[in-house]
Amino acid sequence: MAAIAPLPPHHRELVTEQWCLSVDLGQAQDPTAIAVLQHRVVKHVRFDGKVFAAGEVVDVRHLQRLPLGFSYPAQVAELQKLLARHPLNSGCTLVADETGVGRPVCDLLNDSGLKPVRVSITTGESFSPNRGGWHVAKSLLISTLDAALHSGSLRVAAELTEAGPLAEELKDLRRKVSAAGRYQFEARVGAHDDIVLALAIGLWTCVGLPKRKPGMSGRAVGKLPPGQEPSPLSGRWTSLRNGPSP
């Protein structure tokens, strides 16, 4: 994934974008982390109509941690409220980590009509389809994140509330080689990696997920009961929320 090249003379810019809300689910031991990403793919169209790939960029528009002990139904309600806000309510891919405690929350999300793309984090170095979702190696998620950060194609605003904790989590990641000769990534003892994983899952969904086949879930538009719709967001996404709704 390459950062966007400057627009040459006598060209116009053609931009396609998608939004993704990704969530690394937890409850008692690890907090649930949420990331909102805007993925833009840019092409340059020359005066004669010839089209050139110009690169792509993923901007992290929102990072959030839910408190420890936040109930599963409350987590689902929080995601519904986020997805009901502009611009996510016009269409957003919801992706959730169903590894471990994530499976019952994914079931609740399905029951609420959100139909997330389910990702199970595995060992190894690849990904494969799994019951309408995906098995994805943690090493692939982290290496995709690392490459995007180094190329400048993944951008995180420093003023985001959880930008500091994200930087600390990245520092705390430890890479080791397994007995089988494969790279493994783990947070140091006592540290968390929930924000890193939420971001990595969302990034992989934007740039690494194969094109979905007809009928595959993953497109989510949040809806709330009449009279409870939040007003559209305006201004910077950093003002979205610093914590869960009361």
Number of C-alpha atoms within 10 A of each C-alpha: 17 16 17 17 13 10 14 11 8 10 17 15 15 14 12 10 13 15 23 26 29 29 30 29 27 26 17 12 9 18 21 23 23 25 25 27 25 21 22 19 20 21 21 22 19 15 11 8 10 9 15 14 14 19 17 21 22 26 17 23 20 24 28 23 20 22 17 13 13 15 15 19 12 13 21 17 17 17 19 21 19 23 26 22 20 15 15 23 17 13 17 21 26 28 27 28 27 25 18 11 15 21 17 14 20 25 15 16 22 15 10 15 14 25 22 26 23 24 26 21 21 16 16 17 15 13 20 10 11 12 8 15 19 19 20 23 19 24 21 24 25 22 15 18 21 14 14 20 14 9 13 15 21 23 15 18 13 11 9 20 18 19 18 11 15 21 13 15 19 16 11 18 18 12 13 12 10 10 7 7 9 12 16 19 18 15 17 14 8 6 13 21 21 23 27 25 26 25 26 24 33 34 29 18 21 20 16 15 14 10 8 10 8 6 7 14 19 20 16 24 21 22 19 13 6 6 6 9 13 13 9 11 13 11 7 9 14 16 13 17 14 15 13 17 11 4
